[in-house]
Amino acid sequence: MELARGANALVVASAVSLVLEWDGDREVDPHALLLATTGKIRSDDDFVFFNAPRHPSGAVVLEQITAGRAGLSVHLSEIEPEVDRVVIAGSVAAGSFQDVPALVVSVLDAGRRLFDYRVSSPESVQAMVFGEFYRRDGGWKFRAVGQGWSSGLRGLAEEFGVAVDDDQPPPIPAVTPPAAVAPAPAPVMAPGWYVTPQNAGQVQWWNGAAWTEDRRPRHPPHDRATCGRCGRPRAVRRMGGAPPCQWCLREVHQLMETWRGQAWQVLTADGPRGPRWDELWVMLRFHMVSEDTGREALRPLAVAHLERMVAFAFADNQIDQQELDDFDRTVSELRAAADLSAAGSLIHGLRQRMLRGRSLTQVRAGDLPRVSRPDLHLEADELLHVDVDAVQIRYLASGPKQSSGRLIGSSRKLRFIGAGAGSELAWAKIVSVRHEYDTVVIDATTARGGGSYRVRDAEYVAAVLEGTLRVAKRLVLAPGQRDSRSIPQDMKAQVWQRDAGKCAECGAQEYLEFDHVIPWSRGGATSVDNLQILCRGCNLAKGARI
């Protein structure tokens, strides 16, 4: 016999089993509440659940819970006369009953199925009354209910008179008490909850400088059957240990959403250091959230912050020693605060970028490499700094013309040696050298020798030629000086926030660079509207299109 929601049936047996069955690997905890005629339990003993699996009368007992199955045995003939109804309910620790497919409630008599109730349209709730046994004309009947509580097990329990503590969920107290009753403790005591000398059953908050008025009950921190944070009973699984306390789960989740936002603000403003950073961890201790939870939440923020830090450093195309030192310091501080082992290769790649950027900056400042080419004729005091294969690109009225050859830069001049043609320019006739995507762009006072050269590792070749030009023209950058493409810090922050720290083309979050939408060399402004975040791959692809 199958019951519809709201239907009832006579129970002729004196003892029955109520069985819950479902598909999937979700766990459903059954509960029973023995209610008086008032519709409330007489005492907490009338609430049968995972930590109190047997009613004192022996009339209702939780049976073994297995994968996809749970149940209770109900001895109707042994239920005390003061009990008018036995409500059968259930709850899930995570998700909702919408995640529990094919849920069926069956009432059996010695293994013989009396009737079923298919919970065909479960609601998005964490707690639900499946049905109830109730007295009628000297006997018992069963009604299919299927009513859920959006407020979860707490709401269901309060509905039937279970005493639930309405205070803020208290935390696990620190076990080290202060040395004296009233005087302030030694300055070395960190902010935290400490046992009050006047009452060993309470803890009081010490903010690092003084006692506050915040007091909470003290709960056993190592009792697996009780949440050490809030003191409420917790399910103890036979396999896999105790799950998170369902009373605290939602509150901690909401708290960590706020904490992550504040952590990101502190990281981008001050880095992982200073008073505001310390306050983040004090906040976790005050709300009795473990530091491990904070460390887990911090991991993706730490990686995103390092990506942002590197992209900001490269925005002006220069990496000074202070920026490299700040990066190394930040990595060390973040590793002390969170487990970044899974991001080790990514962090190593970021540091290699910073080291290369620092090396290129030093080359541009005049720390030039020396190249030995015995087969190349040079003047007696001429030093060779670069010699690479190149393709010269000249833009003519008929279209671009490409010529293969070698690009040679020495302390005296710049040469291009091509098939059947070539050119050379003294550094005095060269105005600037820069790299754009995969090319080196030479601006000169004469058309001959200037133009664009496609080379392998254009960034490095351009840095060497730019350094050679500065040495030849006695150009020295003052400490901290940047070129006209420099992007102000607040502008970088606006662009980063607008593009959500991702490549504007493909959404990648690694190897990010600031890019001028209209290239700077073509008159593009250094402004928020003309800047975007691109990954290295999309940046190079853009250069190929241009």
C-alpha positions in Angstrom: 0.0 0.0 0.0 1.4 3.4 -0.9 0.3 6.6 0.9 0.1 10.0 -0.7 1.1 13.1 1.2 -1.4 13.9 3.9 -3.0 10.4 3.8 -3.2 8.1 6.8 -3.5 4.4 7.5 -4.3 2.2 10.5 -1.3 0.5 12.2 -2.5 -2.9 13.4 0.9 -4.2 14.7 2.1 -3.5 18.3 5.7 -3.0 17.1 6.9 -1.8 13.8 10.1 -0.6 12.0 10.2 2.6 10.1 12.8 2.5 7.3 14.2 5.3 5.2 15.7 4.4 1.8 17.3 6.6 -0.8 19.7 6.7 -3.7 23.2 8.3 -3.6 25.8 8.7 -1.0 24.2 11.4 1.1 23.6 10.6 4.8 20.2 11.1 6.3 19.9 11.1 10.1 16.6 9.9 11.4 15.0 11.5 14.5 11.9 10.8 16.6 10.1 13.2 19.0 7.6 11.9 21.5 5.0 14.6 22.0 2.4 15.2 24.7 -1.1 16.5 23.9 0.4 20.0 24.0 2.2 19.2 20.8 5.6 19.6 22.6 8.1 17.2 24.1 7.8 16.7 27.9 11.6 16.9 28.3 14.7 16.6 26.3 14.6 12.8 26.9 11.7 12.7 24.4 14.1 13.7 21.6 15.6 10.6 20.0 18.5 11.3 17.7 22.1 10.3 16.9 23.6 11.1 20.3 20.5 9.9 22.2 19.6 6.9 20.1 17.3 5.2 22.6 14.3 6.6 24.5 14.4 5.9 28.3 11.2 3.8 27.9 12.8 1.7 25.2 9.7 2.4 23.0 11.7 4.1 20.3 15.2 3.1 19.2 17.4 4.2 16.3 18.5 1.3 14.2 21.8 1.0 12.4 22.5 3.5 9.6 24.1 2.2 6.4 24.6 3.7 2.9 21.2 4.6 1.5 19.3 3.2 4.5 18.3 4.3 8.0 15.5 3.6 10.4 13.9 3.3 13.8 12.1 0.6 15.7 8.8 1.8 17.4 7.1 -0.4 20.0 3.7 1.3 20.0 2.4 -0.9 22.9 5.2 0.4 25.2 4.7 4.1 24.5 3.8 5.9 27.7 0.1 7.0 28.0 1.2 10.7 28.3 2.6 10.6 24.8 0.0 11.5 22.1 2.1 11.4 19.0 5.5 10.2 17.8 6.9 12.4 15.0 9.4 10.8 12.7 11.8 13.3 11.1 15.2 13.4 9.5 18.0 15.8 8.6 21.0 16.1 6.3 24.3 17.6 7.5 25.1 19.2 4.1 23.1 20.3 1.1 19.3 19.7 1.3 16.8 17.0 0.7 16.7 18.0 -3.0 20.1 16.2 -3.1 18.6 13.0 -1.7 16.9 11.3 -4.7 14.3 8.5 -4.5 13.5 9.0 -0.8 11.0 6.4 0.4 9.6 6.0 3.9 8.3 2.5 4.7 6.5 1.0 7.8 7.2 -2.7 8.3 5.8 -5.4 10.7 8.4 -8.1 11.3 9.8 -7.5 7.8 6.4 -7.4 6.1 5.8 -4.1 4.4 2.6 -2.4 5.6 2.8 0.8 3.5 5.2 3.2 1.8 5.3 6.9 1.4 7.4 8.3 -1.5 8.7 11.8 -0.8 8.3 12.6 -4.5 9.0 16.4 -4.4 11.4 17.1 -1.5 11.9 20.7 -0.7 15.3 22.6 -0.5 15.4 22.1 3.3 17.9 20.4 5.7 15.2 19.0 8.1 11.9 17.4 7.4 9.0 15.6 9.1 8.3 12.4 7.1 5.3 11.3 9.1 3.8 10.7 12.5 2.3 7.9 14.6 -0.8 9.2 16.5 -3.4 7.7 18.8 -6.9 7.3 17.4 -9.8 5.3 19.1 -7.6 3.3 21.3 -5.2 2.3 18.5 -2.5 3.9 16.4 -2.5 5.4 12.9 0.3 6.7 10.7 0.1 9.9 8.6 2.4 10.9 5.7 3.5 14.5 6.3 6.4 15.5 4.2 6.8 19.0 5.7 10.3 20.7 5.7 11.9 23.5 7.7 13.9 26.1 5.9 15.6 26.9 9.2 17.0 23.4 9.3 17.1 21.0 12.3 17.2 24.0 14.7 13.8 25.2 13.4 12.3 21.7 13.6 13.6 21.1 17.1 12.3 24.5 18.4 8.9 23.8 16.8 8.4 20.8 19.1 9.9 22.4 22.3 13.5 21.2 22.2 15.6 23.6 24.3 18.0 25.4 21.9 20.6 27.9 23.2 19.8 31.3 21.6 23.1 32.9 22.5 25.9 33.3 20.0 27.5 29.8 19.5 30.3 29.8 22.1 33.8 28.8 21.1 36.4 26.3 22.2 38.2 28.1 25.1 41.9 28.5 25.5 43.0 26.4 28.4 45.6 28.7 29.8 44.0 30.8 32.6 45.4 34.2 33.7 47.6 34.2 36.7 45.4 36.5 38.8 41.7 37.2 39.2 41.5 40.9 38.5 44.8 42.4 37.5 45.7 42.5 33.8 47.8 39.5 32.6 51.4 39.8 31.3 51.7 41.7 28.0 52.9 38.4 26.3 49.3 37.0 26.4 47.9 37.0 22.9 44.3 38.0 22.3 42.0 35.1 23.0 39.5 33.4 25.2 40.7 32.4 28.6 39.1 30.7 31.5 37.7 33.2 34.0 39.2 32.6 37.5 35.8 33.3 39.1 34.0 30.7 37.1 35.8 27.7 35.5 32.7 27.1 33.4 33.1 30.4 31.5 35.7 32.0 29.2 36.4 35.7 28.9 37.9 37.6 25.9 41.3 39.2 26.4 42.0 41.7 23.6 45.7 41.8 24.1 45.6 44.8 26.4 42.6 44.4 28.6 39.6 42.2 29.5 36.4 42.9 27.7 32.8 42.2 28.7 32.6 39.3 26.3 32.0 36.0 28.2 30.9 32.6 26.9 30.2 29.2 28.4 33.2 26.8 28.3 32.7 23.5 26.4 34.9 20.4 26.3 37.2 20.8 23.3 37.9 17.1 22.7 34.5 15.5 23.0 33.7 14.1 19.6 30.0 13.9 20.4 29.8 17.6 21.3 30.8 20.6 19.2 33.6 22.3 21.0 32.5 25.6 19.5 28.9 25.8 20.4 28.4 22.9 22.8 25.5 21.3 20.9 25.4 17.5 20.2 27.1 16.4 17.1 26.7 13.2 15.1 29.5 10.7 15.6 29.9 8.6 12.5 31.1 5.0 12.7 33.3 5.6 9.8 35.2 8.8 8.8 34.9 10.6 12.1 32.6 13.3 13.2 31.2 15.7 10.5 31.2 19.5 11.0 28.7 20.7 13.4 25.5 21.5 11.4 24.6 24.3 13.9 27.9 26.1 13.2 28.3 25.3 9.5 26.2 28.0 8.0 27.4 30.7 10.5 31.1 29.9 9.8 30.4 29.9 6.1 28.9 33.4 6.2 31.7 34.6 8.5 34.4 33.4 6.1 32.7 35.1 3.2 33.2 38.4 5.0 36.7 37.4 6.2 37.9 36.7 2.7 36.7 40.1 1.5 38.6 41.8 4.3 41.7 39.7 3.8 41.8 40.7 0.1 41.5 44.4 1.0 44.4 44.1 3.5 46.6 42.1 1.1 46.1 44.7 -1.7 46.6 47.6 0.6 49.3 46.5 3.1 50.4 43.0 2.2 50.4 40.1 4.7 51.8 42.2 7.5 50.9 45.0 9.9 48.1 45.6 12.5 45.3 45.1 10.0 46.7 41.7 9.0 47.0 40.6 12.7 43.4 41.7 13.3 42.2 39.2 10.6 43.5 36.3 12.7 42.3 37.8 15.9 38.8 38.0 14.3 38.9 34.2 13.7 39.9 33.5 17.3 37.1 35.7 18.6 34.5 33.8 16.5 36.2 30.5 17.4 37.0 29.6 13.8 40.1 27.6 13.5 43.2 29.1 11.9 43.2 26.1 9.5 39.9 27.3 8.1 41.5 30.8 7.6 44.6 29.2 6.0 42.4 27.3 3.6 40.5 30.4 2.7 43.7 32.4 2.2 45.3 30.0 -0.3 43.6 31.2 -3.5 43.8 34.8 -2.3 47.6 34.5 -1.8 48.1 33.2 -5.3 45.9 35.9 -6.8 47.8 38.6 -4.8 51.2 37.4 -6.0 49.9 37.4 -9.6 48.7 40.9 -9.1 51.9 42.0 -7.5 54.0 40.8 -10.4 51.7 42.3 -13.0 51.8 45.7 -11.2 55.6 45.5 -11.0 55.9 44.9 -14.8 53.5 47.7 -15.7 56.3 50.2 -16.2 58.6 47.6 -17.9 61.2 47.8 -15.1 61.9 45.7 -12.0 64.1 47.3 -9.4 65.7 45.5 -6.5 63.2 46.7 -4.0 60.3 45.2 -6.0 62.2 41.9 -6.2 62.9 42.0 -2.4 59.2 42.8 -1.7 58.1 39.9 -3.8 60.4 37.4 -2.0 59.4 38.8 1.4 55.7 38.5 0.5 56.1 34.9 -0.6 57.8 34.1 2.6 55.1 35.7 4.7 52.3 34.1 2.8 53.9 30.6 3.1 54.0 31.1 6.8 50.2 32.0 6.8 48.9 29.4 4.3 49.9 26.1 2.7 51.1 27.1 -0.8 52.8 23.8 -1.6 50.2 23.1 -4.4 51.0 26.4 -6.0 54.8 25.9 -5.7 55.4 25.7 -9.5 53.3 28.7 -10.1 55.1 30.8 -7.5 58.5 29.6 -8.9 57.4 30.8 -12.3 56.4 34.2 -11.0 59.8 34.6 -9.3 61.6 33.6 -12.5 59.6 36.4 -14.2 60.7 38.8 -11.6 64.4 37.7 -11.8 64.3 38.1 -15.6 62.6 41.5 -15.3 65.3 42.6 -12.8 68.0 41.3 -15.2 66.5 43.2 -18.2 66.3 46.3 -16.1 70.0 46.1 -15.3 70.8 45.5 -19.0 68.8 48.6 -19.9 70.7 50.6 -17.3 74.0 49.7 -19.0 75.0 46.3 -17.5 75.6 44.9 -21.0 76.5 41.4 -22.1 79.7 40.7 -24.1 79.4 38.6 -27.3 82.4 37.0 -28.9 82.3 36.7 -32.7 85.9 36.2 -34.1 84.5 36.1 -37.7 83.0 39.6 -37.4 85.2 42.5 -38.2 85.1 45.2 -35.5 87.2 48.2 -34.7 89.9 47.9 -32.1 87.9 49.4 -29.2 84.5 48.2 -30.4 82.5 45.8 -28.1 79.9 43.5 -29.4 76.7 43.2 -27.3 74.1 41.4 -29.5 74.1 39.4 -32.7 70.9 37.6 -33.6 69.0 36.4 -36.7 66.3 38.9 -37.6 63.7 39.8 -40.2 63.6 43.5 -41.1 60.1 44.8 -41.8 59.8 48.0 -43.8 56.5 49.5 -44.5 56.4 50.7 -48.1 53.6 52.2 -50.3 53.2 48.8 -51.9 52.9 47.1 -48.5 55.3 45.6 -45.9 58.6 44.3 -47.2 60.4 41.6 -45.2 64.2 40.9 -45.5 66.0 38.2 -43.5 69.4 38.8 -42.1 71.3 39.5 -38.8 70.8 42.3 -36.4 74.1 43.3 -34.8 74.5 45.8 -32.0 78.0 47.0 -30.8 79.2 49.9 -28.7 79.6 52.0 -31.8 76.7 51.3 -34.1 73.7 49.2 -35.0 74.0 47.0 -38.2 71.6 44.9 -40.2 73.2 42.5 -42.6 70.7 41.1 -45.1 70.8 39.0 -48.3 72.3 41.4 -50.8 71.6 44.5 -48.7 72.4 46.0 -45.4 72.5 49.1 -43.3 74.3 50.6 -40.3 73.5 53.5 -38.0 75.6 55.3 -35.4 73.9 55.5 -32.1 73.8 59.2 -32.4 71.2 58.9 -35.1 69.0 56.6 -33.1 66.2 58.1 -31.0 64.8 55.1 -29.2 64.7 51.4 -29.0 61.7 49.4 -27.7 60.1 46.0 -28.0 56.5 45.5 -29.2 55.3 41.9 -29.0 57.8 39.8 -31.1 59.6 42.8 -32.7 62.3 45.3 -31.9 61.3 48.8 -33.0 64.1 51.3 -33.9 63.2 55.0 -34.2 65.9 56.9 -35.9 66.5 60.3 -37.5 67.0 58.6 -40.8 64.7 56.1 -42.5 67.7 53.9 -43.4 68.4 51.5 -40.6 65.3 52.3 -38.6 62.1 50.2 -38.6 61.0 46.9 -37.1 62.9 43.7 -36.7 61.3 40.4 -35.8 63.7 38.5 -33.6 63.6 35.6 -31.2 63.1 37.0 -27.6 62.5 40.5 -28.7 62.2 41.7 -25.1 65.8 40.7 -24.3 67.3 42.0 -27.6 65.5 45.4 -27.2 66.8 45.6 -23.6 70.4 45.1 -24.8 70.0 47.6 -27.6 68.3 50.1 -25.3 71.1 49.8 -22.7 73.7 50.2 -25.5 72.0 53.3 -26.7 72.0 54.8 -23.2 75.7 54.0 -22.7 76.5 55.5 -26.1 74.6 58.7 -25.4 75.6 58.9 -21.7 72.0 58.6 -20.6 71.6 57.8 -16.9 68.3 57.2 -15.2 67.8 58.8 -11.9 66.8 56.4 -9.1 63.1 55.6 -9.4 62.7 57.4 -12.7 60.3 55.8 -15.1 59.6 56.3 -18.8 56.5 58.1 -20.1 54.6 54.7 -20.3 54.6 54.4 -16.6 51.2 53.6 -15.1 50.2 55.2 -11.8 49.4 52.8 -9.0 45.8 53.9 -8.6 45.2 53.5 -12.3 46.7 49.9 -12.2 44.3 49.1 -9.3 41.3 50.4 -11.2 42.1 48.4 -14.3 42.8 45.3 -12.3 39.5 45.6 -10.4 37.5 46.3 -13.6 39.0 43.2 -15.4 38.6 41.1 -12.2 42.3 40.2 -12.3 41.8 38.1 -15.4 42.8 38.2 -19.1 40.2 40.4 -20.9 40.4 38.0 -23.9 40.4 34.5 -22.5 39.9 34.8 -18.8 43.3 33.3 -17.8 44.6 34.2 -14.4 48.3 33.5 -14.9 51.2 35.4 -16.6 49.1 38.6 -16.7 50.3 41.9 -18.2 49.0 45.4 -18.6 48.4 46.2 -22.2 47.6 49.5 -24.1 44.5 48.8 -26.2 45.8 51.3 -28.7 49.6 50.8 -28.5 51.5 53.5 -26.9 53.8 53.8 -29.9 50.7 54.6 -32.0 49.5 57.4 -29.8 47.5 55.4 -27.3 47.0 57.1 -24.0 48.0 55.7 -20.6 44.5 55.8 -19.2 42.0 53.5 -17.6 39.9 53.3 -20.8 43.0 52.5 -22.9 44.4 49.8 -20.6 43.5 46.2 -20.2 44.7 43.0 -18.6 46.0 40.4 -21.0 47.8 37.1 -20.5 51.1 36.7 -22.3 49.6 34.4 -24.9 46.8 36.8 -25.8 49.3 39.7 -25.8 51.5 38.0 -28.3 48.5 37.0 -30.4 47.4 40.7 -30.5 50.9 41.7 -31.6 50.6 39.2 -34.5 47.3 40.7 -35.6 48.7 44.3 -35.4 
